[in-house]
Amino acid sequence: MLSAKKLPPGKSGHIEVSVKTESLWGAVEKRVQVLTNDPSHSAVTLSIKMTVEPEIDLSESMIFFGNAPKGKEIRREILLTLPAGKSIKILSAASTDPDVVVRLEPLPGSEDKKLRLIAIQRADAKPGDHIGTIVLKTSSRLTPDITIYVRGSVAPAR
């Protein structure tokens, strides 16, 4: 609960609300409940609707390798689009799963504003569930890190 300010009867005031949008994108709705001493309106709910546009656009928000047989390499790609007119760069990409290898490739003709993130679940990946992340480091002060969740499983050899 935030701090309450009391207003005398018949007076008006304003409410300032801020929303942390670091992990949000797309259509977002948040609600704020205002408590009053008015018996007929003891609580009023205010709805705030917004569209959050990411600073760096990803074609997919996660990577799913599915259920792969042992010995088969699986490749997935995500397209990264950097904002035009800004000098933001993707500095690096790293996987927390040693069985998933990642690399970045600029798309030809995009003037370094579009990159392909290539994630490969190795053919010699150990059997079992694979749950990890890929962390992109950027030059942005607003979005210095982007986390992409990675899921998949490798069936045991028969």
C-alpha positions in Angstrom: 0.0 0.0 0.0 1.3 3.5 -0.9 1.1 6.5 1.4 -2.3 8.0 1.9 -3.1 11.7 1.6 -6.2 13.1 3.1 -8.4 15.6 1.3 -11.0 17.8 3.0 -14.6 17.3 1.9 -15.4 18.9 -1.5 -11.7 19.3 -2.5 -10.0 17.5 -5.3 -6.5 16.1 -5.8 -4.5 14.1 -8.3 -2.9 10.6 -8.2 0.4 9.9 -9.8 1.1 6.3 -10.8 4.2 4.8 -12.3 4.6 1.4 -13.8 7.9 -0.5 -14.1 7.8 -1.8 -17.7 11.2 -3.6 -17.9 9.7 -7.1 -18.2 6.4 -6.1 -19.9 5.5 -5.8 -23.6 2.3 -5.5 -25.6 -1.1 -4.6 -24.1 -0.8 -4.1 -20.4 -3.6 -3.2 -17.9 -2.9 -2.3 -14.3 -5.3 -1.3 -11.5 -5.0 1.1 -8.7 -7.5 1.0 -5.8 -8.3 4.2 -4.0 -9.9 3.9 -0.5 -12.2 6.7 0.7 -14.3 7.4 3.8 -17.4 7.9 1.6 -19.8 5.2 2.7 -21.4 4.9 -0.7 -18.0 4.7 -2.5 -15.5 3.2 0.0 -13.2 1.9 -2.7 -12.8 3.1 -6.3 -10.7 1.1 -8.7 -8.9 3.0 -11.5 -7.8 1.1 -14.5 -4.7 2.1 -16.5 -4.3 0.7 -20.0 -1.1 1.0 -22.0 0.8 -0.5 -24.9 4.5 -1.2 -24.0 6.8 -1.3 -27.0 10.1 -3.0 -26.3 13.2 -1.1 -27.0 14.6 -4.1 -28.8 12.1 -6.2 -30.7 12.4 -10.0 -30.6 10.5 -12.2 -33.1 10.0 -14.8 -30.3 10.2 -14.4 -26.5 11.5 -17.9 -25.8 13.1 -20.9 -27.5 11.5 -24.4 -27.4 13.6 -27.2 -28.8 10.9 -29.8 -28.2 11.7 -33.4 -27.4 14.8 -34.4 -29.5 16.3 -37.8 -29.9 19.8 -38.3 -28.6 22.3 -37.5 -31.3 20.2 -35.0 -33.2 21.2 -31.3 -33.4 18.3 -28.9 -33.1 18.5 -25.3 -34.4 16.2 -22.4 -33.6 16.4 -18.7 -34.6 15.1 -15.4 -33.2 15.2 -12.2 -35.2 16.4 -9.2 -33.2 15.4 -5.7 -34.5 17.2 -2.7 -33.0 15.5 0.7 -33.0 16.2 3.0 -36.0 17.8 6.3 -35.2 19.4 5.0 -32.0 23.0 3.7 -31.5 22.0 0.6 -29.4 24.0 -2.5 -30.1 23.8 -6.1 -29.0 27.2 -6.7 -27.3 27.0 -10.5 -26.6 24.8 -13.6 -26.3 25.5 -16.4 -23.8 23.7 -19.5 -22.8 23.4 -20.8 -19.3 23.0 -24.4 -20.6 26.4 -25.9 -21.8 24.4 -28.1 -24.2 23.0 -25.0 -26.1 25.4 -23.0 -28.2 24.4 -19.5 -29.4 25.8 -17.0 -31.9 24.7 -13.7 -33.4 24.7 -12.9 -37.1 23.9 -9.5 -38.6 21.4 -9.7 -41.5 22.9 -8.4 -44.7 21.6 -5.0 -45.8 20.1 -4.1 -42.5 22.8 -1.7 -41.5 23.4 -3.6 -38.2 19.7 -3.0 -37.1 18.6 -6.6 -37.6 20.4 -9.7 -36.2 19.7 -13.3 -36.2 20.2 -15.1 -32.8 21.0 -18.7 -33.6 20.6 -21.2 -30.8 21.7 -24.8 -31.3 21.0 -27.7 -28.9 24.0 -29.9 -29.5 23.7 -33.4 -30.9 25.7 -34.7 -27.9 23.4 -32.9 -25.3 22.9 -35.1 -22.3 19.5 -36.9 -22.0 16.8 -35.3 -19.9 15.1 -31.9 -19.5 17.0 -28.8 -20.5 15.9 -25.6 -18.8 18.1 -22.5 -19.2 18.3 -19.0 -20.5 20.1 -17.0 -23.1 21.3 -13.6 -21.9 21.8 -10.8 -24.4 24.0 -7.9 -23.2 23.2 -4.6 -24.9 24.6 -1.1 -24.9 21.2 0.3 -23.8 20.9 1.9 -20.4 17.2 1.1 -20.3 17.5 -2.6 -21.4 21.1 -3.6 -20.6 20.2 -7.3 -20.4 17.5 -9.3 -22.3 16.7 -12.8 -21.0 15.3 -15.4 -23.4 14.1 -18.7 -21.7 15.1 -21.9 -23.3 13.3 -25.3 -22.9 13.7 -28.7 -24.4 14.4 -32.3 -23.6 16.6 -35.0 -25.1 15.4 -38.6 -25.1 17.8 -41.2 -23.9 19.6 -43.4 -26.5 17.9 -46.7 -27.2 
